């Protein structure tokens, strides 16, 4: 099979819209009576209808019984030469500059035989003539999405995190209790197991310990505020409210615990936060965390900061740097190569 035939078709998105015209429509009937009187009107003199409004504009119909200019003089017939105009009443002039103009169309008899319907004969037979003028004013063209049943229903954003936060806050149905120092934290095994593979193995794995609801899980090597923040993330998938001055230290602790409980999203979020706090005083400590917990993006950010020789020399005089070298000796050669000419 060729590479072209084995290539997967790309995903295609489908959508639709409709172009609609925003318009107003109306009509005006102009009745012409007493032809034996009006036929004597000179060429170029019109009979005007009363003004009418369509689409927010004022219009008039002008009828020239004896033609609107010398070329049409004497042609008092219902034909293309008959001068019948529609114009905007806002304008005081006539001619080529008028906003809208139409000529009367030939009737069916004329289209089939080529003959004209003489107005004088028509008036003698019918007594009057009524001309109806249909006007359509286009305002604008709009693109609209197709109307579906869902268009009429407004779906609010998900508030699952709020319900789970209330569950943690009220302790309803809690079936496990964690003790961190002297603090007790009731929680729900199913929620924790769904969010952390480590908790899942501990509560529902093959080697799980047999516990009852009254059992207490001891959590060592963690401070109570940090565990509280960890629980908040487990239930809401977001950081708890933190003071700005405590954010960098809290993120360092949460990064360690995220790695401990295999919570990759929390770990990456802590990495992103700590990238904002890299300076001469914190670079060595943050780099130590990045190396020990395999935070590749955070490690790159630290090396980018330390690529400035002046900053690197300042960091090398800090106590954090001594701890870095003791904890991660492999880092030393990489840092020294930055100082080489």
Rosetta blueprint (number, residue, H / E / L):
1 X L
2 X L
3 X L
4 X L
5 X L
6 X L
7 X L
8 X L
9 X L
10 X L
11 X L
12 X L
13 X L
14 X L
15 X L
16 X L
17 X E
18 X E
19 X E
20 X E
21 X E
22 X E
23 X E
24 X E
25 X E
26 X E
27 X E
28 X E
29 X E
30 X E
31 X E
32 X E
33 X E
34 X L
35 X H
36 X H
37 X H
38 X H
39 X L
40 X L
41 X L
42 X L
43 X L
44 X L
45 X L
46 X L
47 X E
48 X E
49 X L
50 X L
51 X L
52 X E
53 X E
54 X E
55 X L
56 X L
57 X E
58 X E
59 X E
60 X E
61 X E
62 X E
63 X E
64 X E
65 X L
66 X L
67 X L
68 X L
69 X L
70 X H
71 X H
72 X H
73 X L
74 X L
75 X L
76 X L
77 X E
78 X L
79 X L
80 X L
81 X L
82 X L
83 X E
84 X E
85 X E
86 X E
87 X E
88 X E
89 X L
90 X L
91 X L
92 X L
93 X L
94 X L
95 X L
96 X L
97 X L
98 X L
99 X L
100 X L
101 X L
102 X L
103 X L
104 X L
105 X L
106 X L
107 X L
108 X H
109 X H
110 X H
111 X H
112 X H
113 X H
114 X L
115 X L
116 X L
117 X L
118 X E
119 X H
120 X H
121 X H
122 X H
123 X H
124 X H
125 X H
126 X H
127 X L
128 X E
129 X E
130 X E
131 X E
132 X E
133 X E
134 X E
135 X E
136 X E
137 X E
138 X E
139 X E
140 X E
141 X E
142 X E
143 X E
144 X E
145 X E
146 X L
147 X L
148 X L
149 X H
150 X H
151 X H
152 X H
153 X L
154 X L
155 X L
156 X L
157 X L
158 X L
159 X L
160 X H
161 X H
162 X H
163 X H
164 X H
165 X H
166 X H
167 X H
168 X H
169 X H
170 X H
171 X L
172 X L
173 X L
174 X L
175 X L
176 X E
177 X E
178 X E
179 X E
180 X E
181 X L
182 X L
183 X E
184 X E
185 X E
186 X E
187 X E
188 X L
189 X H
190 X H
191 X H
192 X H
193 X H
194 X H
195 X H
196 X L
197 X H
198 X H
199 X H
200 X H
201 X H
202 X H
203 X H
204 X H
205 X L
206 X L
207 X L
208 X L
209 X L
210 X L
211 X L
212 X L
213 X L
214 X L
215 X L
216 X E
217 X E
218 X E
219 X L
220 X L
221 X L
222 X L
223 X L
224 X H
225 X H
226 X H
227 X H
228 X H
229 X H
230 X H
231 X H
232 X H
233 X H
234 X H
235 X H
236 X H
237 X L
238 X L
239 X L
240 X L
241 X L
242 X L
243 X L
244 X H
245 X H
246 X H
247 X H
248 X H
249 X H
250 X H
251 X H
252 X H
253 X H
254 X H
255 X H
256 X H
257 X H
258 X H
259 X H
260 X H
261 X L
262 X L
263 X L
264 X H
265 X H
266 X H
267 X H
268 X H
269 X H
270 X H
271 X H
272 X H
273 X H
274 X H
275 X H
276 X L
277 X L
278 X L
279 X L
280 X L
281 X L
282 X L
283 X H
284 X H
285 X H
286 X H
287 X H
288 X H
289 X H
290 X H
291 X H
292 X H
293 X L
294 X L
295 X L
296 X H
297 X H
298 X H
299 X H
300 X H
301 X H
302 X H
303 X H
304 X H
305 X H
306 X H
307 X L
308 X L
309 X H
310 X H
311 X H
312 X H
313 X H
314 X H
315 X H
316 X H
317 X L
318 X L
319 X H
320 X H
321 X H
322 X H
323 X H
324 X H
325 X H
326 X H
327 X H
328 X L
329 X L
330 X H
331 X H
332 X H
333 X H
334 X H
335 X H
336 X H
337 X H
338 X H
339 X H
340 X L
341 X L
